[in-house]
């Protein structure tokens, strides 16, 4: 019989990593404290609105991280994916408004589609 040391004594498969969880909580708390204006205005929602306004690439990256990367089943391509996303969020009881970043994303998608159709 061989000595397996600490094999199998780690965290159970699928359980969250404590460091990752604590870091995620700290990031959310810091954003909540910062808010829209650095003084905590509107909390986390204010911070995200500030990112959408001032740091469009960062905000678009965040959106890309929360939108599912893999979709199974039938899929219909929408002419206005931002509005669809806003409607899905509203259906879950949350309400957001279209920001400059969302508008930029929508216009880029429209322009990309037009460029692809032209070629």
Buried (B, 14 or more C-beta within 10 A) or exposed (E): EEEEEEEEEEEEEEEEEEEEEEEEEEEEEEBBEBBBEEEBBBBBBBBBBBBBEEEBEEBBEBBEEEEEEEEEEEEEEEEEBBEEBBEEEEEEEEEBEEBEBBEBBBEEBEEEEEEEEEE
